[in-house]
Amino acid sequence: MSDQQLTARGEATRQRILDVATREFAEHGIAGARIERIVAAARTNKAQLYAYFGNKEGLFDAIFAGSLERIVNVVPIDATDLADWAVRLYDEYLRRPDLIRLATWARLERQPAGHLVDDPDRLDEGKLRSIAEAQAAGLIRAGDPFDLMAMVIAMSMAWSPVSNVYAATAGEPAETHERRRALLRDSVRRAVAPA
């Protein structure tokens, strides 16, 4: 059914399934998510869900691909200011903690080592090219662009929902977030500064 044009009602149902399933997968993981809970909360049925997504894994794949695209589109990289990029990632994790949880479940249940997604689905080619260009211009330190990107992302996740030290929430005082942003910005600048 995914190749066919959906009616407005069909698109609304499909979107409800995605919204409910995003919460379900973020909370329970792939193995723990239950189709019965998803269809009940989305006010649809299994046949409709399977028509749109094929199976539970197909539904997770659709959600996960959407979450990766969201991060790329909502928080585009600026390799000339990786510190600002890290702070914007921090802010996105506060707005959408479910996206980080989805990535964590994918890591735990599907891809325990190596890249989180297969090469054709990685969506980091533009980021890596941007980092390489900033390196060539002498704006950031030399090194493997992928490793620099991975380090900045890891730094931005220091207080994310999957931190094993402390998980921040949007409900914390604004001054707490400002203090963390300042520390993150300064730390990333120092880490990527040219030698």
CORURSUL-V759129 format. One record per backbone hydrogen bond with DSSP energy under -0.5 kcal/mol. NH is the residue of the N-H (numbers start at 1). CO is the residue of the C=O. Records with the same first field share a line. If there is no record, write none. Layout:
BEGIN
NH->CO / CO
END
This chain:
BEGIN
4->1
11->7
12->8
13->9
14->10
15->11
16->12
17->13
18->14
19->15
20->16
21->17
22->18
23->19
24->20
25->21
26->22
27->23
28->24
29->25
32->28
33->29
38->34
39->35
40->36
41->37
42->38
43->39 / 40
44->39
49->45
50->46
51->47
52->48
53->49
54->50
55->53
59->55
60->56
61->57
62->58
63->59
64->60
65->61
66->62
67->63
68->64
69->65
70->66
71->67
72->68
73->69
74->70
75->71
81->78
82->79
85->81
86->82
87->83
88->84
89->85
90->86
91->87
92->88
93->89
94->90
95->91
96->92
99->96
100->96
101->97
102->98
103->99
104->100
105->101
106->102
107->103
108->104
109->105
110->106
111->106
121->118
122->119
128->124
129->125
130->126
131->127
132->128
133->129
134->130
135->131
136->132
137->133
138->135
139->134
140->134
141->192
148->144
149->145
150->146
151->147
152->148
153->149
154->150
155->151
156->152
157->153
158->155
160->157
163->160
168->159 / 166
172->169
176->173
177->173
178->174
179->175
180->176
181->177
182->178
183->179
184->180
185->181
186->182
187->183
188->184
189->185
190->186
191->187
192->188
193->189
END
